Amino acid sequence: MPSVQAGEFESWDALAQQARGLLSGEPHRIANAANLAALIFNGVPDLNWAGFYFVEGDELIVGPFQGQPACVRIAPGNGVCGTAMVSGETQRVEDVNAFAGHIACDPNSRSEVVVPLIESGRVVGVLDIDSPIPGRFSDADARGFEQLAAIYLASLAR
């Protein structure tokens, strides 16, 4: 896929269709998270990390991902992922260095989107996407990642 300028990715419908096909008929949460992380990492330009954290006990634990090694445990409210976990709202951060409490698992990450995964009214994990480019993600990108997260959650409901 050719590189595009920050915020210019316009193939969310095509990526969503690919995700539906890839996850169709498979309800396993780890298998689907692994495949979706790979699809996102290879299908969306200018990323350096794409993956999942799942709630276990009272913290987030790293799940399947693509990119550099990651922080294993994130406490509620810590960093962008912990904030999404506690708030239940998508976090779109243009400059992670300006985000209070940002956890620098990969020092090359400069912008981030984190989508909470909500089942039966509670956050069960997050979809975390990082880029080395400041301001990489637009509101449309955040909505695209929310759509992919919804496809992921729907794949588990069999």
N, C-alpha and C positions, 0 to 999 in steps of 0.2 A: 504494500500500500504506500503510495507516495506521501511524503511529509506535507503537512498543511500548516498554515499559520495558526497560532494560538486562537482558540475559540471558533475556528472555521470548520470543525468536523461536522459534516452534515449527513452522515449515513446511519443515524440512530435507528431508523426503521429497518434498514437492511441488517444491522447488527442484532436488533431485537428478533428479527425473523430467524437469523442463524442461531441465536440462543434458544429460541423455542424448539427448533429442530434438534439441536444438540442435547437438550435436557428432556425432550419428550420421551415419556415412557420409563424414565429412570427416577425413582423417588429417593435415592440415597444422597443424603446431605453432603457428605464429603466428596463423593464422586462428582456430583453436580457442581460443587464449589470449585473443585480442581479444574474441571473443564471450562467453567465460566470465567475463572481467573485467567486461564490461558487464552480464551477467546478475546477478552477485554485487552489483555496485555499485547497481544499480537494484532488486534484489530483497531485499536485507538492509537493514533500517533502521539508521540512525545510523552510517553509514560516511562517511569522507572520502577514502579511497583503497582501491582494490582492483586488484591486478595481479600481474604476474609479473616475476621476475628469472631469467635463464638463465646457467648456467655457461659461460663462454668463457675458455679458458686456465685461469688459476688464480683467477679472480674472477667475481663476479656482475655481469651487465650487464642494465640495465633492459629489459624487454619490454613488451608491450601492457598498458595500465592505464587506469583511470578515476580522475580526481582531479586535484589540483594537480601541476605539474611535479615530477619525482622526481630523486633522486640517480642518476647514470648508472652509476657503478661502486662496488661494495662488495667490500672485501677479505675473505677468509676469516676468520671469527672476529670481524669488526667488526659492531657493532649486532646487532639481533635477527635480521635476515636472514642475516648472516655466521655467527652462532651456529648457526642452523638448518642452514646449509650444512655446517658442520664437524661438528656433533653428529649430523646425520641424524635429529633428533627435532623434533617440533612444539614451537614456543615460544608460550606464551600469557602475555602480559605485561599485568598490570592497570594499571600506571602506568609508562609508558615513561621518565618522568623519574627513576625509581628504578632503571632498568636500566643497569648499568655499561656504558659505551661506546655508549649509544643514539645513533643518527645522526638528527638532527632535520631530515629533508627538508622536512616540513611542520610548523611549530611548533604547529599546532593539534591534531596527533595526541596522544592521551593514553593509548590502549591499543592493543594489537596482537596479532595471531595470524599466525604464519608457519609454513607447512607445507612441509617439504622434498619435492621431486619426485624419487623414487628409481626409476631404471631399472637393471636388471641389477646391483643392489647398490651403485650409486653415485648420488650426488646430482647431478642434471642441471639443477636450478633450484629455485626456491621460489615458492609462492603467498603473497603478502603482503597482509594486510587490516588497515587502520587505522581507528580511530574517534576522534572528538573527546571521547568520554565516558570518563572513568576507569572501569575495571572493566567495560567494556561486554560483554566476551566471557566466557561460561561454558565449562565443560568440554564441555557438549553442543554449543556453538557450534564449539569446536575440532574435535570429532569430525565435525560437519557439513562444515566446511571440508576436513577430511581426506577425507571421502567425495567431495566435489567434485573434489579433486585426483586421486583415484583414477579418477574418471570421465574427467577430462582425459587422464591417462596412458593409459587403456584406449582412448581414441579415436585415439591415435597408432599403436597396434599393429595396423596393417592390412597 
